[in-house]
Amino acid sequence: MSETVERVYVIPLRDAYRAPRKKRAKVAIRIIREFVKRHLKVEEVKIGNDVNEYVWSRSIEKPPRRVKVKVVKEEDVAEVSLAESE
């Protein structure tokens, strides 16, 4: 009996701007991973290609300040994808 949990989060990425300019997008991806681990209590987080492309869309120096994602948790794995904006 696997329980599937689906949630939508707005993850603030402002702390990425504390990092050196040439590491900000990498730090933003790490912030997303840690946020999902903390909120859904999982060990493995799979970040979708759409989220990765959105964070890197303005290059490594200027990631977005926040990102709205949909997280689907199955057992001990969480998959992150961009939430559909209305």
C-alpha positions as CSV (number, residue, x, y, z in Angstrom):
1,M,0.0,0.0,0.0
2,S,2.0,3.0,-1.2
3,E,0.7,6.4,-0.2
4,T,1.1,9.2,-2.7
5,V,1.3,12.7,-1.4
6,E,1.1,15.7,-3.8
7,R,1.8,19.2,-2.6
8,V,2.5,22.7,-4.1
9,Y,5.1,24.9,-2.5
10,V,6.6,28.3,-3.2
11,I,10.2,27.9,-2.3
12,P,12.1,31.1,-1.6
13,L,15.6,31.2,-3.2
14,R,16.8,34.5,-1.8
15,D,19.5,32.8,0.2
16,A,21.1,31.8,-3.1
17,Y,22.1,35.5,-3.5
18,R,24.3,35.2,-0.4
19,A,26.6,32.9,-2.5
20,P,29.3,34.2,-4.8
21,R,27.9,35.3,-8.1
22,K,29.3,32.4,-10.1
23,K,27.6,29.7,-7.8
24,R,24.1,31.1,-7.3
25,A,22.1,28.7,-9.6
26,K,23.9,25.7,-8.1
27,V,23.1,26.9,-4.6
28,A,19.5,27.5,-5.6
29,I,19.1,23.9,-6.8
30,R,20.6,22.7,-3.4
31,I,18.1,24.9,-1.6
32,I,15.2,23.3,-3.4
33,R,16.6,19.8,-2.6
34,E,17.0,20.6,1.1
35,F,13.6,22.3,1.3
36,V,11.8,19.2,-0.1
37,K,13.8,16.9,2.2
38,R,12.9,19.0,5.3
39,H,9.2,19.3,4.5
40,L,8.4,15.8,3.2
41,K,10.9,13.8,5.3
42,V,12.4,11.9,2.4
43,E,15.9,10.8,1.6
44,E,15.9,11.0,-2.2
45,V,14.8,14.1,-4.2
46,K,14.5,14.0,-8.0
47,I,14.4,17.5,-9.5
48,G,12.7,17.6,-12.8
49,N,14.3,19.0,-16.0
50,D,11.7,21.8,-16.1
51,V,12.6,23.1,-12.7
52,N,16.3,22.9,-13.5
53,E,15.8,24.8,-16.8
54,Y,13.7,27.5,-15.0
55,V,16.4,28.0,-12.3
56,W,19.2,28.2,-14.9
57,S,17.1,30.3,-17.4
58,R,18.9,33.6,-16.6
59,S,22.3,31.9,-16.3
60,I,24.3,31.0,-13.1
61,E,24.5,34.5,-11.8
62,K,20.8,35.5,-11.6
63,P,18.5,32.6,-10.5
64,P,14.8,33.5,-9.8
65,R,14.0,34.8,-6.3
66,R,11.4,32.1,-5.7
67,V,10.0,29.1,-7.5
68,K,6.5,27.5,-7.4
69,V,6.8,23.7,-7.5
70,K,4.6,20.7,-7.3
71,V,6.1,17.8,-5.3
72,V,4.9,14.2,-5.6
73,K,6.0,11.9,-2.8
74,E,5.9,8.1,-3.2
75,E,7.4,6.1,-0.4
76,D,10.8,7.6,0.2
77,V,11.3,9.4,-3.1
78,A,10.0,12.9,-3.9
79,E,9.8,14.2,-7.5
80,V,9.8,17.9,-8.0
81,S,8.3,19.6,-11.1
82,L,7.1,23.2,-11.9
83,A,3.6,24.0,-10.8
84,E,1.2,25.1,-13.5
85,S,0.7,28.8,-13.2
86,E,-2.9,29.9,-13.6
